[in-house]
Amino acid sequence: MTALNVLMIRAWVALTVTPRHDDRGDVPGWVLITVMTAGLVAIIYGVAKDELREMLRSALNKVS
């Protein structure tokens, strides 16, 4: 087997075989996303609480 054939086989394997990944996931990343989302919801609700309540009341009054 020539060196070129070996390189071609290695390249083919690298392109076609998917490496095994750890299925644990990125826990710190998901925790950060969750905390940031909760923080944004709390800030938006704190700033626009009265407007959001009025929008909800108006929408519910239109339905009934």
CHARMM-style PDB file with segment names, atoms N, HN, CA, C and O in Angstrom:
ATOM      1  N   MET     1       0.856  -1.170   0.000  1.00  0.00      PROA
ATOM      2  CA  MET     1       0.000   0.000   0.000  1.00  0.00      PROA
ATOM      3  C   MET     1       0.903   1.235   0.000  1.00  0.00      PROA
ATOM      4  O   MET     1       1.840   1.324   0.793  1.00  0.00      PROA
ATOM      5  N   THR     2       0.626   2.152  -0.861  1.00  0.00      PROA
ATOM      6  HN  THR     2      -0.135   2.080  -1.505  1.00  0.00      PROA
ATOM      7  CA  THR     2       1.462   3.344  -0.957  1.00  0.00      PROA
ATOM      8  C   THR     2       1.025   4.387   0.060  1.00  0.00      PROA
ATOM      9  O   THR     2      -0.058   4.308   0.640  1.00  0.00      PROA
ATOM     10  N   ALA     3       1.886   5.351   0.254  1.00  0.00      PROA
ATOM     11  HN  ALA     3       2.766   5.415  -0.217  1.00  0.00      PROA
ATOM     12  CA  ALA     3       1.588   6.412   1.205  1.00  0.00      PROA
ATOM     13  C   ALA     3       0.378   7.218   0.753  1.00  0.00      PROA
ATOM     14  O   ALA     3      -0.396   7.687   1.588  1.00  0.00      PROA
ATOM     15  N   LEU     4       0.202   7.386  -0.554  1.00  0.00      PROA
ATOM     16  HN  LEU     4       0.830   7.005  -1.233  1.00  0.00      PROA
ATOM     17  CA  LEU     4      -0.951   8.120  -1.074  1.00  0.00      PROA
ATOM     18  C   LEU     4      -2.244   7.392  -0.764  1.00  0.00      PROA
ATOM     19  O   LEU     4      -3.239   8.013  -0.389  1.00  0.00      PROA
ATOM     20  N   ASN     5      -2.233   6.065  -0.920  1.00  0.00      PROA
ATOM     21  HN  ASN     5      -1.425   5.561  -1.224  1.00  0.00      PROA
ATOM     22  CA  ASN     5      -3.428   5.284  -0.598  1.00  0.00      PROA
ATOM     23  C   ASN     5      -3.777   5.397   0.883  1.00  0.00      PROA
ATOM     24  O   ASN     5      -4.950   5.512   1.239  1.00  0.00      PROA
ATOM     25  N   VAL     6      -2.776   5.364   1.733  1.00  0.00      PROA
ATOM     26  HN  VAL     6      -1.824   5.271   1.444  1.00  0.00      PROA
ATOM     27  CA  VAL     6      -3.012   5.486   3.175  1.00  0.00      PROA
ATOM     28  C   VAL     6      -3.618   6.847   3.491  1.00  0.00      PROA
ATOM     29  O   VAL     6      -4.565   6.941   4.272  1.00  0.00      PROA
ATOM     30  N   LEU     7      -3.075   7.900   2.887  1.00  0.00      PROA
ATOM     31  HN  LEU     7      -2.306   7.823   2.252  1.00  0.00      PROA
ATOM     32  CA  LEU     7      -3.616   9.240   3.120  1.00  0.00      PROA
ATOM     33  C   LEU     7      -5.048   9.358   2.624  1.00  0.00      PROA
ATOM     34  O   LEU     7      -5.881   9.989   3.274  1.00  0.00      PROA
ATOM     35  N   MET     8      -5.341   8.752   1.473  1.00  0.00      PROA
ATOM     36  HN  MET     8      -4.664   8.240   0.945  1.00  0.00      PROA
ATOM     37  CA  MET     8      -6.701   8.802   0.942  1.00  0.00      PROA
ATOM     38  C   MET     8      -7.670   8.062   1.843  1.00  0.00      PROA
ATOM     39  O   MET     8      -8.791   8.522   2.063  1.00  0.00      PROA
ATOM     40  N   ILE     9      -7.250   6.923   2.365  1.00  0.00      PROA
ATOM     41  HN  ILE     9      -6.340   6.550   2.187  1.00  0.00      PROA
ATOM     42  CA  ILE     9      -8.118   6.152   3.271  1.00  0.00      PROA
ATOM     43  C   ILE     9      -8.349   6.932   4.556  1.00  0.00      PROA
ATOM     44  O   ILE     9      -9.472   6.991   5.057  1.00  0.00      PROA
ATOM     45  N   ARG    10      -7.294   7.528   5.089  1.00  0.00      PROA
ATOM     46  HN  ARG    10      -6.382   7.480   4.683  1.00  0.00      PROA
ATOM     47  CA  ARG    10      -7.457   8.315   6.325  1.00  0.00      PROA
ATOM     48  C   ARG    10      -8.375   9.509   6.104  1.00  0.00      PROA
ATOM     49  O   ARG    10      -9.195   9.822   6.967  1.00  0.00      PROA
ATOM     50  N   ALA    11      -8.253  10.176   4.970  1.00  0.00      PROA
ATOM     51  HN  ALA    11      -7.587   9.922   4.268  1.00  0.00      PROA
ATOM     52  CA  ALA    11      -9.122  11.309   4.666  1.00  0.00      PROA
ATOM     53  C   ALA    11     -10.567  10.849   4.527  1.00  0.00      PROA
ATOM     54  O   ALA    11     -11.476  11.512   5.025  1.00  0.00      PROA
ATOM     55  N   TRP    12     -10.790   9.721   3.855  1.00  0.00      PROA
ATOM     56  HN  TRP    12     -10.051   9.182   3.450  1.00  0.00      PROA
ATOM     57  CA  TRP    12     -12.144   9.200   3.693  1.00  0.00      PROA
ATOM     58  C   TRP    12     -12.753   8.853   5.044  1.00  0.00      PROA
ATOM     59  O   TRP    12     -13.919   9.157   5.299  1.00  0.00      PROA
ATOM     60  N   VAL    13     -11.973   8.219   5.907  1.00  0.00      PROA
ATOM     61  HN  VAL    13     -11.027   7.971   5.700  1.00  0.00      PROA
ATOM     62  CA  VAL    13     -12.477   7.855   7.238  1.00  0.00      PROA
ATOM     63  C   VAL    13     -12.795   9.116   8.036  1.00  0.00      PROA
ATOM     64  O   VAL    13     -13.819   9.177   8.717  1.00  0.00      PROA
ATOM     65  N   ALA    14     -11.922  10.126   7.958  1.00  0.00      PROA
ATOM     66  HN  ALA    14     -11.090  10.077   7.405  1.00  0.00      PROA
ATOM     67  CA  ALA    14     -12.150  11.360   8.710  1.00  0.00      PROA
ATOM     68  C   ALA    14     -13.401  12.079   8.233  1.00  0.00      PROA
ATOM     69  O   ALA    14     -14.077  12.731   9.029  1.00  0.00      PROA
ATOM     70  N   LEU    15     -13.717  11.973   6.958  1.00  0.00      PROA
ATOM     71  HN  LEU    15     -13.168  11.444   6.311  1.00  0.00      PROA
ATOM     72  CA  LEU    15     -14.884  12.671   6.419  1.00  0.00      PROA
ATOM     73  C   LEU    15     -16.185  11.900   6.587  1.00  0.00      PROA
ATOM     74  O   LEU    15     -17.257  12.504   6.624  1.00  0.00      PROA
ATOM     75  N   THR    16     -16.113  10.588   6.688  1.00  0.00      PROA
ATOM     76  HN  THR    16     -15.243  10.097   6.657  1.00  0.00      PROA
ATOM     77  CA  THR    16     -17.342   9.796   6.712  1.00  0.00      PROA
ATOM     78  C   THR    16     -17.705   9.241   8.075  1.00  0.00      PROA
ATOM     79  O   THR    16     -18.886   9.022   8.343  1.00  0.00      PROA
ATOM     80  N   VAL    17     -16.753   9.008   8.930  1.00  0.00      PROA
ATOM     81  HN  VAL    17     -15.793   9.186   8.712  1.00  0.00      PROA
ATOM     82  CA  VAL    17     -17.028   8.421  10.236  1.00  0.00      PROA
ATOM     83  C   VAL    17     -17.269   9.543  11.229  1.00  0.00      PROA
ATOM     84  O   VAL    17     -16.415  10.410  11.414  1.00  0.00      PROA
ATOM     85  N   THR    18     -18.431   9.526  11.867  1.00  0.00      PROA
ATOM     86  HN  THR    18     -19.124   8.821  11.717  1.00  0.00      PROA
ATOM     87  CA  THR    18     -18.727  10.548  12.865  1.00  0.00      PROA
ATOM     88  C   THR    18     -18.125  10.129  14.200  1.00  0.00      PROA
ATOM     89  O   THR    18     -18.281   8.985  14.627  1.00  0.00      PROA
ATOM     90  N   PRO    19     -17.443  11.053  14.854  1.00  0.00      PROA
ATOM     91  CA  PRO    19     -16.840  10.701  16.140  1.00  0.00      PROA
ATOM     92  C   PRO    19     -17.912  10.538  17.206  1.00  0.00      PROA
ATOM     93  O   PRO    19     -18.987  11.133  17.133  1.00  0.00      PROA
ATOM     94  N   ARG    20     -17.597   9.729  18.181  1.00  0.00      PROA
ATOM     95  HN  ARG    20     -16.724   9.245  18.241  1.00  0.00      PROA
ATOM     96  CA  ARG    20     -18.522   9.540  19.300  1.00  0.00      PROA
ATOM     97  C   ARG    20     -18.443  10.755  20.204  1.00  0.00      PROA
ATOM     98  O   ARG    20     -17.353  11.227  20.529  1.00  0.00      PROA
ATOM     99  N   HSD    21     -19.591  11.258  20.607  1.00  0.00      PROA
ATOM    100  HN  HSD    21     -20.476  10.875  20.343  1.00  0.00      PROA
ATOM    101  CA  HSD    21     -19.644  12.426  21.477  1.00  0.00      PROA
ATOM    102  C   HSD    21     -20.216  12.017  22.821  1.00  0.00      PROA
ATOM    103  O   HSD    21     -20.981  11.059  22.932  1.00  0.00      PROA
ATOM    104  N   ASP    22     -19.834  12.749  23.813  1.00  0.00      PROA
ATOM    105  HN  ASP    22     -19.213  13.527  23.723  1.00  0.00      PROA
ATOM    106  CA  ASP    22     -20.392  12.537  25.140  1.00  0.00      PROA
ATOM    107  C   ASP    22     -21.814  13.090  25.151  1.00  0.00      PROA
ATOM    108  O   ASP    22     -22.031  14.230  24.739  1.00  0.00      PROA
ATOM    109  N   ASP    23     -22.774  12.314  25.607  1.00  0.00      PROA
ATOM    110  HN  ASP    23     -22.598  11.388  25.941  1.00  0.00      PROA
ATOM    111  CA  ASP    23     -24.185  12.711  25.572  1.00  0.00      PROA
ATOM    112  C   ASP    23     -24.612  13.528  26.784  1.00  0.00      PROA
ATOM    113  O   ASP    23     -25.804  13.767  26.978  1.00  0.00      PROA
ATOM    114  N   ARG    24     -23.673  13.950  27.588  1.00  0.00      PROA
ATOM    115  HN  ARG    24     -22.705  13.756  27.431  1.00  0.00      PROA
ATOM    116  CA  ARG    24     -24.052  14.714  28.773  1.00  0.00      PROA
ATOM    117  C   ARG    24     -24.552  16.103  28.424  1.00  0.00      PROA
ATOM    118  O   ARG    24     -25.378  16.659  29.148  1.00  0.00      PROA
ATOM    119  N   GLY    25     -24.084  16.656  27.364  1.00  0.00      PROA
ATOM    120  HN  GLY    25     -23.414  16.204  26.776  1.00  0.00      PROA
ATOM    121  CA  GLY    25     -24.533  17.983  26.969  1.00  0.00      PROA
ATOM    122  C   GLY    25     -23.737  19.074  27.644  1.00  0.00      PROA
ATOM    123  O   GLY    25     -22.793  18.816  28.391  1.00  0.00      PROA
ATOM    124  N   ASP    26     -24.135  20.284  27.366  1.00  0.00      PROA
ATOM    125  HN  ASP    26     -24.902  20.493  26.759  1.00  0.00      PROA
ATOM    126  CA  ASP    26     -23.445  21.445  27.899  1.00  0.00      PROA
ATOM    127  C   ASP    26     -24.278  22.024  29.033  1.00  0.00      PROA
ATOM    128  O   ASP    26     -25.012  22.993  28.842  1.00  0.00      PROA
ATOM    129  N   VAL    27     -24.159  21.421  30.220  1.00  0.00      PROA
ATOM    130  HN  VAL    27     -23.563  20.634  30.375  1.00  0.00      PROA
ATOM    131  CA  VAL    27     -25.003  21.807  31.351  1.00  0.00      PROA
ATOM    132  C   VAL    27     -24.764  23.256  31.765  1.00  0.00      PROA
ATOM    133  O   VAL    27     -25.743  23.979  31.949  1.00  0.00      PROA
ATOM    134  N   PRO    28     -23.540  23.721  31.923  1.00  0.00      PROA
ATOM    135  CA  PRO    28     -23.372  25.128  32.318  1.00  0.00      PROA
ATOM    136  C   PRO    28     -23.972  26.099  31.300  1.00  0.00      PROA
ATOM    137  O   PRO    28     -24.501  27.142  31.683  1.00  0.00      PROA
ATOM    138  N   GLY    29     -23.896  25.774  30.030  1.00  0.00      PROA
ATOM    139  HN  GLY    29     -23.466  24.926  29.719  1.00  0.00      PROA
ATOM    140  CA  GLY    29     -24.490  26.637  29.012  1.00  0.00      PROA
ATOM    141  C   GLY    29     -25.998  26.714  29.147  1.00  0.00      PROA
ATOM    142  O   GLY    29     -26.577  27.795  29.052  1.00  0.00      PROA
ATOM    143  N   TRP    30     -26.640  25.571  29.370  1.00  0.00      PROA
ATOM    144  HN  TRP    30     -26.169  24.692  29.447  1.00  0.00      PROA
ATOM    145  CA  TRP    30     -28.095  25.567  29.514  1.00  0.00      PROA
ATOM    146  C   TRP    30     -28.532  26.268  30.789  1.00  0.00      PROA
ATOM    147  O   TRP    30     -29.568  26.932  30.809  1.00  0.00      PROA
ATOM    148  N   VAL    31     -27.754  26.125  31.849  1.00  0.00      PROA
ATOM    149  HN  VAL    31     -26.912  25.585  31.833  1.00  0.00      PROA
ATOM    150  CA  VAL    31     -28.079  26.823  33.094  1.00  0.00      PROA
ATOM    151  C   VAL    31     -27.976  28.327  32.876  1.00  0.00      PROA
ATOM    152  O   VAL    31     -28.835  29.080  33.335  1.00  0.00      PROA
ATOM    153  N   LEU    32     -26.935  28.769  32.180  1.00  0.00      PROA
ATOM    154  HN  LEU    32     -26.237  28.157  31.807  1.00  0.00      PROA
ATOM    155  CA  LEU    32     -26.769  30.191  31.907  1.00  0.00      PROA
ATOM    156  C   LEU    32     -27.916  30.722  31.065  1.00  0.00      PROA
ATOM    157  O   LEU    32     -28.437  31.801  31.347  1.00  0.00      PROA
ATOM    158  N   ILE    33     -28.319  29.987  30.037  1.00  0.00      PROA
ATOM    159  HN  ILE    33     -27.896  29.110  29.807  1.00  0.00      PROA
ATOM    160  CA  ILE    33     -29.433  30.413  29.192  1.00  0.00      PROA
ATOM    161  C   ILE    33     -30.722  30.512  30.008  1.00  0.00      PROA
ATOM    162  O   ILE    33     -31.483  31.467  29.858  1.00  0.00      PROA
ATOM    163  N   THR    34     -30.962  29.535  30.861  1.00  0.00      PROA
ATOM    164  HN  THR    34     -30.343  28.759  30.984  1.00  0.00      PROA
ATOM    165  CA  THR    34     -32.174  29.531  31.683  1.00  0.00      PROA
ATOM    166  C   THR    34     -32.189  30.714  32.653  1.00  0.00      PROA
ATOM    167  O   THR    34     -33.208  31.389  32.799  1.00  0.00      PROA
ATOM    168  N   VAL    35     -31.072  30.958  33.306  1.00  0.00      PROA
ATOM    169  HN  VAL    35     -30.244  30.410  33.188  1.00  0.00      PROA
ATOM    170  CA  VAL    35     -31.001  32.073  34.264  1.00  0.00      PROA
ATOM    171  C   VAL    35     -31.147  33.412  33.542  1.00  0.00      PROA
ATOM    172  O   VAL    35     -31.837  34.307  34.031  1.00  0.00      PROA
ATOM    173  N   MET    36     -30.503  33.555  32.385  1.00  0.00      PROA
ATOM    174  HN  MET    36     -29.942  32.828  31.988  1.00  0.00      PROA
ATOM    175  CA  MET    36     -30.619  34.813  31.643  1.00  0.00      PROA
ATOM    176  C   MET    36     -32.044  35.035  31.151  1.00  0.00      PROA
ATOM    177  O   MET    36     -32.535  36.163  31.181  1.00  0.00      PROA
ATOM    178  N   THR    37     -32.715  33.977  30.697  1.00  0.00      PROA
ATOM    179  HN  THR    37     -32.315  33.061  30.672  1.00  0.00      PROA
ATOM    180  CA  THR    37     -34.096  34.105  30.242  1.00  0.00      PROA
ATOM    181  C   THR    37     -35.012  34.509  31.393  1.00  0.00      PROA
ATOM    182  O   THR    37     -35.863  35.385  31.239  1.00  0.00      PROA
ATOM    183  N   ALA    38     -34.835  33.868  32.545  1.00  0.00      PROA
ATOM    184  HN  ALA    38     -34.144  33.156  32.670  1.00  0.00      PROA
ATOM    185  CA  ALA    38     -35.650  34.226  33.704  1.00  0.00      PROA
ATOM    186  C   ALA    38     -35.399  35.671  34.112  1.00  0.00      PROA
ATOM    187  O   ALA    38     -36.327  36.386  34.492  1.00  0.00      PROA
ATOM    188  N   GLY    39     -34.150  36.097  34.034  1.00  0.00      PROA
ATOM    189  HN  GLY    39     -33.397  35.517  33.725  1.00  0.00      PROA
ATOM    190  CA  GLY    39     -33.828  37.484  34.364  1.00  0.00      PROA
ATOM    191  C   GLY    39     -34.477  38.473  33.401  1.00  0.00      PROA
ATOM    192  O   GLY    39     -35.006  39.502  33.823  1.00  0.00      PROA
ATOM    193  N   LEU    40     -34.436  38.159  32.112  1.00  0.00      PROA
ATOM    194  HN  LEU    40     -34.007  37.323  31.770  1.00  0.00      PROA
ATOM    195  CA  LEU    40     -35.071  39.041  31.129  1.00  0.00      PROA
ATOM    196  C   LEU    40     -36.574  39.116  31.333  1.00  0.00      PROA
ATOM    197  O   LEU    40     -37.160  40.194  31.236  1.00  0.00      PROA
ATOM    198  N   VAL    41     -37.200  37.987  31.614  1.00  0.00      PROA
ATOM    199  HN  VAL    41     -36.724  37.112  31.692  1.00  0.00      PROA
ATOM    200  CA  VAL    41     -38.648  37.984  31.858  1.00  0.00      PROA
ATOM    201  C   VAL    41     -38.970  38.828  33.087  1.00  0.00      PROA
ATOM    202  O   VAL    41     -39.930  39.599  33.073  1.00  0.00      PROA
ATOM    203  N   ALA    42     -38.186  38.692  34.139  1.00  0.00      PROA
ATOM    204  HN  ALA    42     -37.406  38.067  34.150  1.00  0.00      PROA
ATOM    205  CA  ALA    42     -38.437  39.467  35.359  1.00  0.00      PROA
ATOM    206  C   ALA    42     -38.267  40.964  35.105  1.00  0.00      PROA
ATOM    207  O   ALA    42     -39.055  41.770  35.599  1.00  0.00      PROA
ATOM    208  N   ILE    43     -37.244  41.335  34.339  1.00  0.00      PROA
ATOM    209  HN  ILE    43     -36.604  40.680  33.937  1.00  0.00      PROA
ATOM    210  CA  ILE    43     -37.014  42.756  34.055  1.00  0.00      PROA
ATOM    211  C   ILE    43     -38.139  43.324  33.190  1.00  0.00      PROA
ATOM    212  O   ILE    43     -38.660  44.404  33.469  1.00  0.00      PROA
ATOM    213  N   ILE    44     -38.509  42.590  32.140  1.00  0.00      PROA
ATOM    214  HN  ILE    44     -38.086  41.713  31.913  1.00  0.00      PROA
ATOM    215  CA  ILE    44     -39.575  43.065  31.251  1.00  0.00      PROA
ATOM    216  C   ILE    44     -40.886  43.170  32.014  1.00  0.00      PROA
ATOM    217  O   ILE    44     -41.623  44.142  31.847  1.00  0.00      PROA
ATOM    218  N   TYR    45     -41.187  42.173  32.856  1.00  0.00      PROA
ATOM    219  HN  TYR    45     -40.588  41.384  32.992  1.00  0.00      PROA
ATOM    220  CA  TYR    45     -42.428  42.222  33.624  1.00  0.00      PROA
ATOM    221  C   TYR    45     -42.406  43.389  34.617  1.00  0.00      PROA
ATOM    222  O   TYR    45     -43.419  44.059  34.815  1.00  0.00      PROA
ATOM    223  N   GLY    46     -41.269  43.621  35.227  1.00  0.00      PROA
ATOM    224  HN  GLY    46     -40.446  43.077  35.066  1.00  0.00      PROA
ATOM    225  CA  GLY    46     -41.166  44.729  36.182  1.00  0.00      PROA
ATOM    226  C   GLY    46     -41.362  46.082  35.530  1.00  0.00      PROA
ATOM    227  O   GLY    46     -41.961  46.978  36.124  1.00  0.00      PROA
ATOM    228  N   VAL    47     -40.864  46.237  34.321  1.00  0.00      PROA
ATOM    229  HN  VAL    47     -40.377  45.509  33.839  1.00  0.00      PROA
ATOM    230  CA  VAL    47     -40.975  47.521  33.626  1.00  0.00      PROA
ATOM    231  C   VAL    47     -42.364  47.712  33.027  1.00  0.00      PROA
ATOM    232  O   VAL    47     -42.920  48.808  33.096  1.00  0.00      PROA
ATOM    233  N   ALA    48     -42.925  46.666  32.443  1.00  0.00      PROA
ATOM    234  HN  ALA    48     -42.473  45.776  32.386  1.00  0.00      PROA
ATOM    235  CA  ALA    48     -44.167  46.814  31.669  1.00  0.00      PROA
ATOM    236  C   ALA    48     -45.344  46.069  32.290  1.00  0.00      PROA
ATOM    237  O   ALA    48     -46.245  45.625  31.578  1.00  0.00      PROA
ATOM    238  N   LYS    49     -45.340  45.930  33.606  1.00  0.00      PROA
ATOM    239  HN  LYS    49     -44.609  46.290  34.185  1.00  0.00      PROA
ATOM    240  CA  LYS    49     -46.386  45.157  34.293  1.00  0.00      PROA
ATOM    241  C   LYS    49     -47.786  45.697  34.002  1.00  0.00      PROA
ATOM    242  O   LYS    49     -48.685  44.934  33.648  1.00  0.00      PROA
ATOM    243  N   ASP    50     -47.972  46.998  34.148  1.00  0.00      PROA
ATOM    244  HN  ASP    50     -47.242  47.619  34.435  1.00  0.00      PROA
ATOM    245  CA  ASP    50     -49.305  47.576  33.962  1.00  0.00      PROA
ATOM    246  C   ASP    50     -49.764  47.465  32.506  1.00  0.00      PROA
ATOM    247  O   ASP    50     -50.926  47.159  32.238  1.00  0.00      PROA
ATOM    248  N   GLU    51     -48.849  47.714  31.569  1.00  0.00      PROA
ATOM    249  HN  GLU    51     -47.905  47.962  31.786  1.00  0.00      PROA
ATOM    250  CA  GLU    51     -49.196  47.624  30.149  1.00  0.00      PROA
ATOM    251  C   GLU    51     -49.550  46.188  29.758  1.00  0.00      PROA
ATOM    252  O   GLU    51     -50.479  45.962  28.982  1.00  0.00      PROA
ATOM    253  N   LEU    52     -48.812  45.229  30.295  1.00  0.00      PROA
ATOM    254  HN  LEU    52     -48.058  45.412  30.926  1.00  0.00      PROA
ATOM    255  CA  LEU    52     -49.096  43.819  29.981  1.00  0.00      PROA
ATOM    256  C   LEU    52     -50.453  43.393  30.534  1.00  0.00      PROA
ATOM    257  O   LEU    52     -51.198  42.668  29.874  1.00  0.00      PROA
ATOM    258  N   ARG    53     -50.769  43.845  31.745  1.00  0.00      PROA
ATOM    259  HN  ARG    53     -50.164  44.434  32.280  1.00  0.00      PROA
ATOM    260  CA  ARG    53     -52.081  43.511  32.326  1.00  0.00      PROA
ATOM    261  C   ARG    53     -53.212  44.098  31.494  1.00  0.00      PROA
ATOM    262  O   ARG    53     -54.223  43.439  31.253  1.00  0.00      PROA
ATOM    263  N   GLU    54     -53.033  45.346  31.055  1.00  0.00      PROA
ATOM    264  HN  GLU    54     -52.212  45.882  31.250  1.00  0.00      PROA
ATOM    265  CA  GLU    54     -54.062  45.998  30.242  1.00  0.00      PROA
ATOM    266  C   GLU    54     -54.229  45.293  28.898  1.00  0.00      PROA
ATOM    267  O   GLU    54     -55.348  45.128  28.413  1.00  0.00      PROA
ATOM    268  N   MET    55     -53.113  44.877  28.297  1.00  0.00      PROA
ATOM    269  HN  MET    55     -52.203  45.011  28.690  1.00  0.00      PROA
ATOM    270  CA  MET    55     -53.205  44.136  27.029  1.00  0.00      PROA
ATOM    271  C   MET    55     -53.955  42.831  27.213  1.00  0.00      PROA
ATOM    272  O   MET    55     -54.763  42.459  26.362  1.00  0.00      PROA
ATOM    273  N   LEU    56     -53.702  42.127  28.315  1.00  0.00      PROA
ATOM    274  HN  LEU    56     -53.045  42.429  29.006  1.00  0.00      PROA
ATOM    275  CA  LEU    56     -54.386  40.865  28.601  1.00  0.00      PROA
ATOM    276  C   LEU    56     -55.867  41.101  28.825  1.00  0.00      PROA
ATOM    277  O   LEU    56     -56.699  40.364  28.294  1.00  0.00      PROA
ATOM    278  N   ARG    57     -56.210  42.120  29.603  1.00  0.00      PROA
ATOM    279  HN  ARG    57     -55.534  42.719  30.034  1.00  0.00      PROA
ATOM    280  CA  ARG    57     -57.621  42.434  29.839  1.00  0.00      PROA
ATOM    281  C   ARG    57     -58.337  42.762  28.539  1.00  0.00      PROA
ATOM    282  O   ARG    57     -59.442  42.282  28.289  1.00  0.00      PROA
ATOM    283  N   SER    58     -57.701  43.582  27.715  1.00  0.00      PROA
ATOM    284  HN  SER    58     -56.803  43.972  27.918  1.00  0.00      PROA
ATOM    285  CA  SER    58     -58.303  43.971  26.446  1.00  0.00      PROA
ATOM    286  C   SER    58     -58.514  42.755  25.543  1.00  0.00      PROA
ATOM    287  O   SER    58     -59.564  42.628  24.913  1.00  0.00      PROA
ATOM    288  N   ALA    59     -57.531  41.868  25.477  1.00  0.00      PROA
ATOM    289  HN  ALA    59     -56.678  41.971  25.989  1.00  0.00      PROA
ATOM    290  CA  ALA    59     -57.655  40.681  24.639  1.00  0.00      PROA
ATOM    291  C   ALA    59     -58.770  39.760  25.149  1.00  0.00      PROA
ATOM    292  O   ALA    59     -59.541  39.215  24.359  1.00  0.00      PROA
ATOM    293  N   LEU    60     -58.848  39.591  26.471  1.00  0.00      PROA
ATOM    294  HN  LEU    60     -58.222  40.033  27.113  1.00  0.00      PROA
ATOM    295  CA  LEU    60     -59.888  38.727  27.037  1.00  0.00      PROA
ATOM    296  C   LEU    60     -61.277  39.340  26.861  1.00  0.00      PROA
ATOM    297  O   LEU    60     -62.246  38.612  26.644  1.00  0.00      PROA
ATOM    298  N   ASN    61     -61.388  40.672  26.952  1.00  0.00      PROA
ATOM    299  HN  ASN    61     -60.601  41.263  27.128  1.00  0.00      PROA
ATOM    300  CA  ASN    61     -62.690  41.318  26.749  1.00  0.00      PROA
ATOM    301  C   ASN    61     -63.171  41.173  25.298  1.00  0.00      PROA
ATOM    302  O   ASN    61     -64.372  41.061  25.051  1.00  0.00      PROA
ATOM    303  N   LYS    62     -62.244  41.175  24.352  1.00  0.00      PROA
ATOM    304  HN  LYS    62     -61.268  41.265  24.553  1.00  0.00      PROA
ATOM    305  CA  LYS    62     -62.622  41.004  22.959  1.00  0.00      PROA
ATOM    306  C   LYS    62     -63.105  39.590  22.668  1.00  0.00      PROA
ATOM    307  O   LYS    62     -63.929  39.393  21.775  1.00  0.00      PROA
ATOM    308  N   VAL    63     -62.605  38.604  23.405  1.00  0.00      PROA
ATOM    309  HN  VAL    63     -61.936  38.765  24.130  1.00  0.00      PROA
ATOM    310  CA  VAL    63     -62.996  37.218  23.191  1.00  0.00      PROA
ATOM    311  C   VAL    63     -64.389  36.961  23.751  1.00  0.00      PROA
ATOM    312  O   VAL    63     -65.196  36.294  23.104  1.00  0.00      PROA
ATOM    313  N   SER    64     -64.682  37.467  24.919  1.00  0.00      PROA
ATOM    314  HN  SER    64     -64.027  38.009  25.445  1.00  0.00      PROA
ATOM    315  CA  SER    64     -65.960  37.164  25.551  1.00  0.00      PROA
ATOM    316  C   SER    64     -67.055  38.140  25.196  1.00  0.00      PROA
ATOM    317  OT1 SER    64     -68.184  37.998  25.664  1.00  0.00      PROA
TER     318      SER     64
END
